[in-house]
Amino acid sequence: MKKFYCSVIVLAFLFLYYIPTTQAQMPFDEIMMPKGEICIAGMFESSRWNQYWEGDYLRENANIGTFTRQMLMPMVAMGLTQKINIIASLPYVSTEASGGTQVGQSGLQDLSVSLKVDWLKKQIGSGRLLFLTNVHYSTPVGNYLSDYMPFSIGVGAPEIGVRGIGGYKMDNGLFFRAALAYIWRGQTEVERNYYYQNGSVYSSFMNVPNALNIHGAIGYWTLQKRLRLEATYMSFNCLSGDDIRAYNRPQPTNKMEVSQIGAWAQYYIKEDRGLGALAYVNQTLSGRNMGKATTIGIGLTYQFKVY
């Protein structure tokens, strides 16, 4: 029987102050929903750090102690055709710190809509060569303060991303994947008309830097393709921006850099459609203007056919 897979793992980019909006299906994976199939999912994620990079200098911030960011995100993915999927998500995010007097934020973050297209599946040797593309757009929904970092739940700017995904899936269940994305981000409006960014700027708008995102993975399907295991590497690098100034707050104009490794498992309770579960962990290895975060997440998925 043909298997149907609902891939909804969220491997978020957990920075000092910002989690880029994630999609219901990894924007960088090789999995497609079949035509007429819908997958709904609910994810819970928690990230913590007590050290951050001020520029490229790793330091502690005793003023706020341990910083915690939590996310609850409903997602839906649908196979419009056998080659085209549409994906949407809307996370609810909350932040808090164990020390200091500042309070965290909570609320809806950004609505994201993504379109994934399967361009190539070609049998080569003992496996199939794959190539897909993903385009996504996100926009702020909640009325949150983007310039209240690190407690802000987002950067408050629209985002457009274009990604190419290549992979090789072997007949024995082993697979390899690599993806490269260019992410354009617009301006965010802040509650002040002056700020410093490599000089004085008299404006209530900040430019959020564009970025490149690289993702790589090695994985394996087992238990008759009901269990998927994967080890991942991710880097996210802004193409411009400034550094956090000494003993100062971060802001949306900062240049973020991060490298991160992760591991996750996803189990499909039934052989084809129905209920599934997943769990994952990510660890930040190096960065710039961001927190050194450890992240854990769990989720449930349910897949069914509508036409």
VEXZAKE-114999 format. One record per residue (C-alpha): x, y, z; chain. Coordinates in steps of 0.05 Angstrom, whole numbers. Layout:
N
        u        v        w   unit
        X        Y        Z      A
...
***
This chain:
307
        u        v        w   unit
        0        0        0      A
       25       69      -16      A
       46      107       46      A
       23      177       62      A
       68      219      105      A
       50      281      145      A
      115      318      160      A
      101      374      209      A
      165      378      251      A
      184      449      269      A
      259      460      270      A
      257      532      291      A
      315      582      287      A
      318      602      360      A
      354      667      365      A
      363      718      420      A
      298      752      405      A
      266      722      344      A
      238      657      319      A
      225      659      245      A
      156      636      228      A
      153      562      215      A
      108      521      170      A
       65      459      175      A
      115      414      139      A
      187      433      143      A
      200      486       90      A
      266      451       77      A
      242      378       74      A
      229      333       14      A
      161      308       36      A
       96      324       -2      A
       24      313       17      A
      -14      272      -36      A
      -70      305      -75      A
     -133      315      -33      A
      -98      299       33      A
     -100      346       93      A
      -55      343      154      A
      -70      383      216      A
      -20      389      272      A
       -9      420      341      A
       61      435      364      A
       89      456      432      A
      161      481      437      A
      204      509      493      A
      271      544      486      A
      318      567      542      A
      384      604      547      A
      426      640      600      A
      483      661      554      A
      482      704      492      A
      530      731      440      A
      541      806      442      A
      569      812      372      A
      615      752      372      A
      629      754      447      A
      592      702      489      A
      570      729      556      A
      520      719      612      A
      464      767      628      A
      452      765      703      A
      400      819      697      A
      348      771      669      A
      375      703      690      A
      349      646      647      A
      307      668      588      A
      250      622      566      A
      210      625      502      A
      150      579      490      A
      109      569      428      A
       42      535      414      A
       29      529      340      A
      -30      500      300      A
      -12      482      228      A
      -47      455      167      A
      -18      426      103      A
      -58      405       41      A
      -42      371      -25      A
      -74      416      -77      A
      -46      370     -131      A
        3      313     -132      A
       58      364     -144      A
       35      426     -106      A
       24      434      -30      A
       -1      493        9      A
       18      502       82      A
       -5      552      135      A
       13      565      208      A
       -2      617      263      A
       40      611      326      A
       23      636      396      A
       88      655      431      A
      104      675      503      A
      169      699      535      A
      193      706      606      A
      257      711      648      A
      275      682      716      A
      307      747      740      A
      301      822      735      A
      239      865      734      A
      220      863      661      A
      158      824      642      A
      153      781      580      A
      105      785      522      A
       52      736      497      A
        5      733      439      A
       -4      714      366      A
       58      724      324      A
       59      720      247      A
       13      685      198      A
       53      645      148      A
       30      615       82      A
       76      571       41      A
       74      538      -27      A
      117      477      -41      A
      126      448     -111      A
      155      380     -129      A
      195      387     -194      A
      235      324     -200      A
      235      251     -178      A
      284      209     -219      A
      308      139     -204      A
      384      137     -203      A
      419       74     -180      A
      389       47     -115      A
      349      110     -100      A
      312      171     -125      A
      340      240     -138      A
      293      295     -114      A
      286      370     -126      A
      233      416      -97      A
      222      490      -86      A
      186      527      -30      A
      161      599      -29      A
      132      629       34      A
      102      695       57      A
       90      716      129      A
       61      778      160      A
       51      801      233      A
      -18      787      261      A
      -11      802      335      A
       -3      873      362      A
       64      860      394      A
      124      905      408      A
      181      886      361      A
      231      933      395      A
      224      901      463      A
      281      851      458      A
      296      799      479      A
      224      794      504      A
      191      810      438      A
      154      751      406      A
      175      772      335      A
      209      826      293      A
      143      855      267      A
      163      855      193      A
      136      820      131      A
      179      764      103      A
      185      729       35      A
      229      667       27      A
      250      627      -34      A
      282      559      -23      A
      312      504      -66      A
      312      433      -38      A
      353      375      -64      A
      355      304      -38      A
      370      231      -51      A
      325      178      -21      A
      352      107      -23      A
      308       46      -30      A
      333       19       37      A
      304       78       76      A
      366      122       82      A
      360      193       55      A
      402      256       48      A
      377      327       39      A
      405      397       29      A
      368      463       23      A
      386      536       10      A
      340      595       20      A
      342      670        9      A
      298      708       59      A
      276      779       47      A
      250      818      106      A
      219      887      107      A
      213      943      157      A
      184      943      227      A
      153     1003      261      A
      178     1017      331      A
      155     1062      388      A
      211     1112      383      A
      235     1161      330      A
      309     1156      343      A
      357     1098      348      A
      430     1081      336      A
      453     1036      279      A
      525     1050      261      A
      506     1123      271      A
      445     1163      291      A
      379     1147      255      A
      319     1192      262      A
      261     1147      243      A
      207     1104      274      A
      222     1048      223      A
      277      997      226      A
      302      954      169      A
      305      880      187      A
      365      848      152      A
      355      797       96      A
      386      729      107      A
      411      663       78      A
      389      597      109      A
      425      531       97      A
      398      464      120      A
      426      394      115      A
      401      327      140      A
      414      252      142      A
      355      208      160      A
      326      139      159      A
      257      107      152      A
      246       43      191      A
      191       -1      220      A
      158       -7      152      A
      164       68      141      A
      125       86      203      A
      185      114      242      A
      228      171      214      A
      293      189      248      A
      335      249      227      A
      398      287      246      A
      402      358      222      A
      449      418      214      A
      424      489      203      A
      456      557      194      A
      422      624      188      A
      463      686      169      A
      439      757      160      A
      470      793      101      A
      474      861      136      A
      460      893      204      A
      496      918      265      A
      520      886      331      A
      490      893      399      A
      528      949      434      A
      563      934      500      A
      514      928      558      A
      457      949      512      A
      393      917      486      A
      386      880      421      A
      342      910      366      A
      312      886      300      A
      370      916      259      A
      421      868      289      A
      461      821      246      A
      444      750      269      A
      486      688      255      A
      473      619      282      A
      494      547      272      A
      452      492      303      A
      448      416      305      A
      385      377      319      A
      354      308      324      A
      281      287      317      A
      236      227      311      A
      167      221      281      A
      122      160      288      A
       60      144      248      A
       13      102      290      A
      -23       73      230      A
        8       51      165      A
      -26      103      120      A
      -69      160      147      A
      -89      178      218      A
      -53      198      281      A
       21      211      288      A
       69      238      341      A
      137      272      340      A
      191      298      386      A
      255      337      374      A
      314      373      406      A
      359      428      378      A
      424      457      406      A
      457      522      385      A
      531      514      373      A
      554      584      353      A
      523      651      338      A
      524      726      335      A
      475      773      370      A
      431      716      395      A
      422      669      453      A
      456      602      461      A
      391      564      464      A
      370      492      477      A
      303      474      448      A
      255      416      458      A
      189      404      423      A
      132      354      417      A
       72      350      372      A
       13      310      347      A
      -10      304      275      A
      -73      277      242      A
      -81      264      167      A
     -144      250      127      A
     -169      251       55      A
     -220      302       31      A
     -222      289      -44      A
***
